[in-house]
């Protein structure tokens, strides 16, 4: 009898686990990112804007990093942790602008005008 109860309990847990929502990558603007020194930039990350210069970059492995962009001082700071943003540049090829920076083992390239544009575009 206890084997049957155990089997029923296990079956119920499997059904509940199958019905649990997955943590999906939020909708937003694609951002080029690369992890590691030799990795090439690819549009594998997602930008989620919180307004007022605060934004989150979601990585393909379901991790994320929060930043704040200050356009008047041309600065990006990490909002979590003690590591500093490195190699901050603003490239303007053919009149467009791409904000590029490194943080920990990641590199990012994004359009700074999209930071406060919202994540539902």
N, CA, C and O atoms as a DFTB+ gen file, in Angstrom:
484 C
 N C O
     1  1       0.824      -1.192       0.000
     2  2       0.000       0.000       0.000
     3  2       0.865       1.251       0.000
     4  3       0.539       2.207      -0.703
     5  1       1.967       1.283       0.770
     6  2       2.813       2.470       0.826
     7  2       3.515       2.729      -0.502
     8  3       3.805       3.879      -0.832
     9  1       3.795       1.665      -1.274
    10  2       4.406       1.837      -2.581
    11  2       3.445       2.567      -3.521
    12  3       3.855       3.426      -4.302
    13  1       2.172       2.214      -3.433
    14  2       1.182       2.875      -4.291
    15  2       1.039       4.350      -3.923
    16  3       0.940       5.195      -4.813
    17  1       1.029       4.675      -2.635
    18  2       0.924       6.061      -2.188
    19  2       2.144       6.844      -2.648
    20  3       2.021       7.984      -3.096
    21  1       3.332       6.229      -2.538
    22  2       4.558       6.887      -2.988
    23  2       4.510       7.156      -4.484
    24  3       4.914       8.228      -4.935
    25  1       4.024       6.204      -5.249
    26  2       3.922       6.375      -6.697
    27  2       2.945       7.482      -7.048
    28  3       3.206       8.272      -7.955
    29  1       1.825       7.550      -6.343
    30  2       0.847       8.609      -6.580
    31  2       1.431       9.975      -6.231
    32  3       1.238      10.944      -6.966
    33  1       2.141      10.049      -5.117
    34  2       2.748      11.315      -4.707
    35  2       3.795      11.761      -5.731
    36  3       3.871      12.943      -6.068
    37  1       4.594      10.825      -6.219
    38  2       5.611      11.138      -7.219
    39  2       4.950      11.607      -8.515
    40  3       5.404      12.573      -9.129
    41  1       3.895      10.936      -8.926
    42  2       3.180      11.329     -10.142
    43  2       2.603      12.730      -9.998
    44  3       2.667      13.525     -10.936
    45  1       2.041      13.041      -8.836
    46  2       1.473      14.370      -8.598
    47  2       2.556      15.443      -8.668
    48  3       2.334      16.511      -9.238
    49  1       3.731      15.164      -8.091
    50  2       4.832      16.125      -8.151
    51  2       5.298      16.360      -9.582
    52  3       5.584      17.497      -9.957
    53  1       5.377      15.307     -10.383
    54  2       5.798      15.451     -11.773
    55  2       4.797      16.286     -12.565
    56  3       5.196      17.104     -13.394
    57  1       3.509      16.090     -12.322
    58  2       2.491      16.873     -13.003
    59  2       2.593      18.341     -12.603
    60  3       2.504      19.221     -13.459
    61  1       2.779      18.613     -11.320
    62  2       2.909      19.994     -10.856
    63  2       4.154      20.657     -11.443
    64  3       4.115      21.824     -11.833
    65  1       5.250      19.917     -11.503
    66  2       6.485      20.467     -12.058
    67  2       6.315      20.789     -13.538
    68  3       6.846      21.789     -14.020
    69  1       5.591      19.960     -14.249
    70  2       5.367      20.208     -15.679
    71  2       4.498      21.433     -15.904
    72  3       4.607      22.085     -16.942
    73  1       3.637      21.753     -14.947
    74  2       2.740      22.893     -15.089
    75  2       3.351      24.197     -14.594
    76  3       2.785      25.264     -14.830
    77  1       4.483      24.138     -13.918
    78  2       5.114      25.346     -13.370
    79  2       5.593      26.237     -14.504
    80  3       6.131      25.745     -15.495
    81  1       5.402      27.546     -14.365
    82  2       5.847      28.456     -15.430
    83  2       7.360      28.495     -15.513
    84  3       8.053      28.470     -14.496
    85  1       7.866      28.555     -16.745
    86  2       9.310      28.690     -16.944
    87  2       9.682      30.160     -16.819
    88  3       8.883      31.039     -17.139
    89  1      10.897      30.423     -16.353
    90  2      11.349      31.805     -16.299
    91  2      11.848      32.174     -17.694
    92  3      12.940      31.777     -18.099
    93  1      11.053      32.918     -18.403
    94  2      11.362      33.278     -19.786
    95  2      12.188      34.562     -19.829
    96  3      12.134      35.390     -18.920
    97  1      12.944      34.701     -20.897
    98  2      13.668      35.942     -21.134
    99  2      12.617      37.003     -21.444
   100  3      11.733      36.764     -22.267
   101  1      12.691      38.153     -20.813
   102  2      11.675      39.178     -21.057
   103  2      11.743      39.697     -22.487
   104  3      12.776      39.614     -23.152
   105  1      10.632      40.227     -22.935
   106  2      10.623      40.856     -24.244
   107  2      11.382      42.164     -24.144
   108  3      11.364      42.824     -23.105
   109  1      12.033      42.528     -25.196
   110  2      12.779      43.780     -25.189
   111  2      13.626      43.901     -26.431
   112  3      13.420      43.192     -27.416
   113  1      14.565      44.793     -26.376
   114  2      15.443      45.103     -27.488
   115  2      16.648      44.161     -27.452
   116  3      17.250      43.956     -26.397
   117  1      16.995      43.593     -28.601
   118  2      18.184      42.740     -28.677
   119  2      19.434      43.582     -28.482
   120  3      19.534      44.703     -28.981
   121  1      20.379      43.022     -27.751
   122  2      21.646      43.689     -27.451
   123  2      22.772      42.741     -27.822
   124  3      22.706      41.542     -27.549
   125  1      23.803      43.286     -28.445
   126  2      24.966      42.467     -28.743
   127  2      25.774      42.259     -27.469
   128  3      26.010      43.197     -26.708
   129  1      26.191      41.022     -27.248
   130  2      26.993      40.717     -26.067
   131  2      27.954      39.577     -26.399
   132  3      27.755      38.833     -27.359
   133  1      28.982      39.462     -25.594
   134  2      29.957      38.389     -25.729
   135  2      30.506      38.088     -24.343
   136  3      30.646      38.985     -23.511
   137  1      30.814      36.828     -24.104
   138  2      31.322      36.403     -22.799
   139  2      32.664      35.724     -22.984
   140  3      32.769      34.708     -23.670
   141  1      33.688      36.292     -22.368
   142  2      35.043      35.791     -22.531
   143  2      35.805      36.664     -23.520
   144  3      35.214      37.332     -24.369
   145  1      37.132      36.643     -23.393
   146  2      37.970      37.538     -24.199
   147  2      37.896      37.292     -25.689
   148  3      37.885      38.248     -26.464
   149  1      37.844      36.048     -26.113
   150  2      37.905      35.757     -27.542
   151  2      36.528      35.606     -28.190
   152  3      36.452      35.358     -29.393
   153  1      35.457      35.745     -27.443
   154  2      34.114      35.571     -27.998
   155  2      33.723      36.761     -28.867
   156  3      34.087      37.901     -28.576
   157  1      32.988      36.487     -29.922
   158  2      32.498      37.527     -30.816
   159  2      31.161      38.052     -30.323
   160  3      30.370      37.314     -29.736
   161  1      30.915      39.337     -30.565
   162  2      29.634      39.928     -30.198
   163  2      28.527      39.336     -31.057
   164  3      28.689      39.161     -32.265
   165  1      27.390      39.027     -30.414
   166  2      26.205      38.515     -31.108
   167  2      24.974      39.040     -30.387
   168  3      25.025      39.308     -29.186
   169  1      23.885      39.187     -31.098
   170  2      22.648      39.737     -30.527
   171  2      21.924      38.677     -29.701
   172  3      20.803      38.285     -30.025
   173  1      22.569      38.219     -28.637
   174  2      22.042      37.149     -27.798
   175  2      21.461      37.633     -26.480
   176  3      20.881      36.837     -25.741
   177  1      21.598      38.903     -26.171
   178  2      21.105      39.442     -24.905
   179  2      19.888      40.333     -25.162
   180  3      19.620      40.732     -26.295
   181  1      19.160      40.635     -24.084
   182  2      17.948      41.451     -24.184
   183  2      18.045      42.613     -23.218
   184  3      18.391      42.439     -22.049
   185  1      17.736      43.808     -23.718
   186  2      17.726      45.030     -22.919
   187  2      16.326      45.256     -22.365
   188  3      15.347      45.285     -23.112
   189  1      16.243      45.412     -21.060
   190  2      14.989      45.745     -20.396
   191  2      15.189      47.082     -19.701
   192  3      16.027      47.202     -18.808
   193  1      14.423      48.084     -20.109
   194  2      14.574      49.421     -19.556
   195  2      13.636      49.622     -18.376
   196  3      12.479      49.202     -18.408
   197  1      14.151      50.273     -17.329
   198  2      13.333      50.609     -16.160
   199  2      13.074      52.109     -16.098
   200  3      12.411      52.581     -15.175
   201  1      13.590      52.868     -17.072
   202  2      13.409      54.318     -17.092
   203  2      14.493      55.025     -16.304
   204  3      15.181      54.417     -15.484
   205  1      14.635      56.301     -16.557
   206  2      15.607      57.160     -15.877
   207  2      17.034      56.627     -15.952
   208  3      17.806      56.771     -15.004
   209  1      17.383      56.010     -17.082
   210  2      18.735      55.524     -17.293
   211  2      19.037      54.158     -16.712
   212  3      20.119      53.620     -16.950
   213  1      18.122      53.584     -15.963
   214  2      18.339      52.264     -15.372
   215  2      17.914      51.194     -16.375
   216  3      16.818      51.250     -16.934
   217  1      18.794      50.221     -16.595
   218  2      18.458      49.143     -17.519
   219  2      19.074      47.833     -17.050
   220  3      20.055      47.811     -16.306
   221  1      18.473      46.753     -17.504
   222  2      18.941      45.410     -17.193
   223  2      19.259      44.716     -18.498
   224  3      18.492      44.792     -19.457
   225  1      20.387      44.041     -18.530
   226  2      20.726      43.212     -19.679
   227  2      20.581      41.759     -19.249
   228  3      21.261      41.296     -18.334
   229  1      19.680      41.048     -19.927
   230  2      19.438      39.629     -19.658
   231  2      20.317      38.799     -20.576
   232  3      20.333      39.004     -21.790
   233  1      21.045      37.862     -19.989
   234  2      21.964      37.003     -20.724
   235  2      21.253      35.727     -21.180
   236  3      20.223      35.365     -20.611
   237  1      21.778      35.047     -22.184
   238  2      21.136      33.826     -22.682
   239  2      21.096      32.686     -21.653
   240  3      20.287      31.768     -21.791
   241  1      21.945      32.729     -20.638
   242  2      21.940      31.667     -19.616
   243  2      20.999      31.989     -18.454
   244  3      21.087      31.371     -17.393
   245  1      20.099      32.955     -18.652
   246  2      19.073      33.374     -17.675
   247  2      19.627      34.214     -16.527
   248  3      18.898      34.491     -15.575
   249  1      20.881      34.623     -16.585
   250  2      21.407      35.571     -15.608
   251  2      21.196      36.974     -16.156
   252  3      20.800      37.139     -17.310
   253  1      21.456      37.979     -15.340
   254  2      21.269      39.353     -15.788
   255  2      22.182      40.278     -15.012
   256  3      22.749      39.903     -13.985
   257  1      22.314      41.500     -15.523
   258  2      23.111      42.530     -14.856
   259  2      22.387      43.859     -15.006
   260  3      21.922      44.200     -16.094
   261  1      22.293      44.611     -13.912
   262  2      21.637      45.921     -13.924
   263  2      22.675      47.038     -13.989
   264  3      23.727      46.967     -13.354
   265  1      22.354      48.081     -14.779
   266  2      23.237      49.219     -14.959
   267  2      22.435      50.513     -14.895
   268  3      21.205      50.509     -14.951
   269  1      23.170      51.624     -14.775
   270  2      22.585      52.957     -14.928
   271  2      23.456      53.712     -15.923
   272  3      24.682      53.717     -15.820
   273  1      22.794      54.354     -16.894
   274  2      23.484      55.142     -17.914
   275  2      23.204      56.612     -17.665
   276  3      22.050      57.015     -17.520
   277  1      24.260      57.412     -17.614
   278  2      24.141      58.854     -17.450
   279  2      24.654      59.502     -18.731
   280  3      25.863      59.618     -18.937
   281  1      23.721      59.926     -19.596
   282  2      24.102      60.498     -20.883
   283  2      24.815      61.833     -20.734
   284  3      25.668      62.166     -21.556
   285  1      24.488      62.600     -19.711
   286  2      25.123      63.914     -19.552
   287  2      26.589      63.787     -19.169
   288  3      27.404      64.630     -19.542
   289  1      26.922      62.765     -18.445
   290  2      28.329      62.545     -18.044
   291  2      28.976      61.416     -18.836
   292  3      30.134      61.069     -18.606
   293  1      28.220      60.850     -19.765
   294  2      28.656      59.705     -20.539
   295  2      29.278      58.648     -19.634
   296  3      30.474      58.366     -19.707
   297  1      28.443      58.075     -18.788
   298  2      28.916      57.065     -17.872
   299  2      27.933      55.929     -17.709
   300  3      26.721      56.120     -17.810
   301  1      28.461      54.747     -17.456
   302  2      27.659      53.568     -17.136
   303  2      28.215      53.016     -15.839
   304  3      29.422      52.817     -15.705
   305  1      27.329      52.769     -14.880
   306  2      27.764      52.146     -13.634
   307  2      26.946      50.883     -13.403
   308  3      25.772      50.816     -13.769
   309  1      27.563      49.902     -12.803
   310  2      26.879      48.667     -12.442
   311  2      26.145      48.902     -11.125
   312  3      26.702      49.474     -10.188
   313  1      24.901      48.460     -11.064
   314  2      24.108      48.672      -9.855
   315  2      24.224      47.521      -8.872
   316  3      23.796      47.651      -7.725
   317  1      24.787      46.409      -9.287
   318  2      24.959      45.251      -8.414
   319  2      26.434      44.881      -8.364
   320  3      27.088      44.789      -9.403
   321  1      26.950      44.673      -7.188
   322  2      28.338      44.261      -7.066
   323  2      29.286      45.441      -6.959
   324  3      28.869      46.598      -7.006
   325  1      30.552      45.137      -6.817
   326  2      31.555      46.182      -6.632
   327  2      32.441      46.368      -7.850
   328  3      33.268      47.280      -7.879
   329  1      32.280      45.516      -8.861
   330  2      33.099      45.648     -10.060
   331  2      32.694      46.893     -10.838
   332  3      31.534      47.305     -10.821
   333  1      33.664      47.477     -11.515
   334  2      33.405      48.683     -12.295
   335  2      33.300      48.355     -13.776
   336  3      33.888      47.387     -14.259
   337  1      32.538      49.183     -14.486
   338  2      32.431      49.088     -15.933
   339  2      33.757      49.537     -16.521
   340  3      34.350      50.509     -16.053
   341  1      34.230      48.824     -17.558
   342  2      35.509      49.137     -18.197
   343  2      35.301      49.408     -19.687
   344  3      34.263      49.070     -20.255
   345  1      36.285      50.011     -20.291
   346  2      36.359      50.175     -21.742
   347  2      35.111      50.826     -22.330
   348  3      34.598      50.375     -23.354
   349  1      34.633      51.859     -21.701
   350  2      33.425      52.546     -22.144
   351  2      33.730      53.420     -23.348
   352  3      34.582      54.305     -23.272
   353  1      33.033      53.177     -24.475
   354  2      33.207      53.991     -25.672
   355  2      31.849      54.259     -26.307
   356  3      30.894      53.509     -26.104
   357  1      31.780      55.318     -27.063
   358  2      30.605      55.619     -27.864
   359  2      31.092      55.742     -29.294
   360  3      31.760      56.712     -29.651
   361  1      30.757      54.757     -30.109
   362  2      31.182      54.754     -31.505
   363  2      30.088      55.383     -32.352
   364  3      28.904      55.104     -32.159
   365  1      30.484      56.226     -33.284
   366  2      29.516      56.909     -34.137
   367  2      29.803      56.632     -35.617
   368  3      30.120      57.559     -36.362
   369  1      29.699      55.393     -36.046
   370  2      29.918      55.123     -37.469
   371  2      28.729      55.605     -38.289
   372  3      27.583      55.284     -37.973
   373  1      28.992      56.364     -39.327
   374  2      27.966      56.864     -40.263
   375  2      26.807      57.547     -39.545
   376  3      25.652      57.378     -39.937
   377  1      27.098      58.312     -38.505
   378  2      26.072      59.085     -37.824
   379  2      25.286      58.356     -36.753
   380  3      24.536      58.985     -36.007
   381  1      25.439      57.054     -36.660
   382  2      24.729      56.328     -35.606
   383  2      25.630      56.230     -34.383
   384  3      26.827      56.505     -34.470
   385  1      25.079      55.850     -33.270
   386  2      25.882      55.739     -32.055
   387  2      25.681      54.400     -31.391
   388  3      24.547      53.957     -31.211
   389  1      26.752      53.761     -31.031
   390  2      26.679      52.495     -30.312
   391  2      27.503      52.628     -29.042
   392  3      28.683      52.974     -29.085
   393  1      26.876      52.354     -27.930
   394  2      27.539      52.374     -26.637
   395  2      28.172      51.005     -26.427
   396  3      27.484      49.986     -26.482
   397  1      29.472      50.978     -26.188
   398  2      30.177      49.717     -25.963
   399  2      30.880      49.784     -24.620
   400  3      31.516      50.783     -24.285
   401  1      30.755      48.697     -23.849
   402  2      31.438      48.639     -22.560
   403  2      31.643      47.198     -22.132
   404  3      31.005      46.278     -22.644
   405  1      32.549      47.026     -21.179
   406  2      32.857      45.708     -20.625
   407  2      32.532      45.711     -19.143
   408  3      32.667      46.726     -18.460
   409  1      32.104      44.563     -18.666
   410  2      31.830      44.399     -17.243
   411  2      32.077      42.942     -16.887
   412  3      31.503      42.032     -17.486
   413  1      32.949      42.737     -15.893
   414  2      33.382      41.392     -15.517
   415  2      33.899      40.683     -16.765
   416  3      34.820      41.188     -17.406
   417  1      33.335      39.522     -17.135
   418  2      33.833      38.798     -18.310
   419  2      32.971      39.031     -19.545
   420  3      33.076      38.291     -20.523
   421  1      32.110      40.066     -19.507
   422  2      31.184      40.316     -20.609
   423  2      31.487      41.630     -21.313
   424  3      31.996      42.579     -20.717
   425  1      31.156      41.654     -22.606
   426  2      31.215      42.883     -23.394
   427  2      29.828      43.117     -23.980
   428  3      29.125      42.173     -24.342
   429  1      29.444      44.389     -24.068
   430  2      28.115      44.747     -24.562
   431  2      28.219      45.843     -25.602
   432  3      29.111      46.689     -25.529
   433  1      27.304      45.836     -26.581
   434  2      27.163      46.917     -27.549
   435  2      25.669      47.155     -27.730
   436  3      24.918      46.235     -28.053
   437  1      25.242      48.416     -27.516
   438  2      23.830      48.739     -27.633
   439  2      23.640      50.179     -28.056
   440  3      24.560      50.992     -27.972
   441  1      22.450      50.482     -28.508
   442  2      22.080      51.836     -28.892
   443  2      21.616      52.558     -27.625
   444  3      20.596      52.175     -27.053
   445  1      22.336      53.593     -27.168
   446  2      21.964      54.248     -25.912
   447  2      20.593      54.913     -25.944
   448  3      19.992      55.134     -24.892
   449  1      20.086      55.237     -27.137
   450  2      18.756      55.843     -27.220
   451  2      17.666      54.852     -26.855
   452  3      16.536      55.263     -26.591
   453  1      17.965      53.573     -26.832
   454  2      16.981      52.543     -26.511
   455  2      16.870      52.305     -24.994
   456  3      15.952      51.617     -24.549
   457  1      17.777      52.855     -24.212
   458  2      17.783      52.581     -22.777
   459  2      16.505      53.049     -22.111
   460  3      15.937      52.311     -21.305
   461  1      16.035      54.234     -22.412
   462  2      14.801      54.731     -21.800
   463  2      13.600      54.626     -22.733
   464  3      12.533      55.170     -22.451
   465  1      13.786      53.918     -23.855
   466  2      12.690      53.796     -24.811
   467  2      11.633      52.799     -24.346
   468  3      10.542      52.745     -24.915
   469  1      11.943      52.015     -23.326
   470  2      10.998      51.020     -22.832
   471  2      11.329      49.652     -23.392
   472  3      12.055      49.527     -24.378
   473  1      10.790      48.636     -22.755
   474  2      11.125      47.267     -23.156
   475  2      10.068      46.638     -24.028
   476  3      10.220      45.474     -24.400
   477  1       9.014      47.330     -24.373
   478  2       7.950      46.721     -25.159
   479  2       7.939      47.216     -26.591
   480  3       6.881      47.522     -27.141
   481  1       9.098      47.295     -27.189
   482  2       9.157      47.768     -28.571
   483  2       9.500      46.630     -29.484
   484  3       9.599      46.819     -30.696
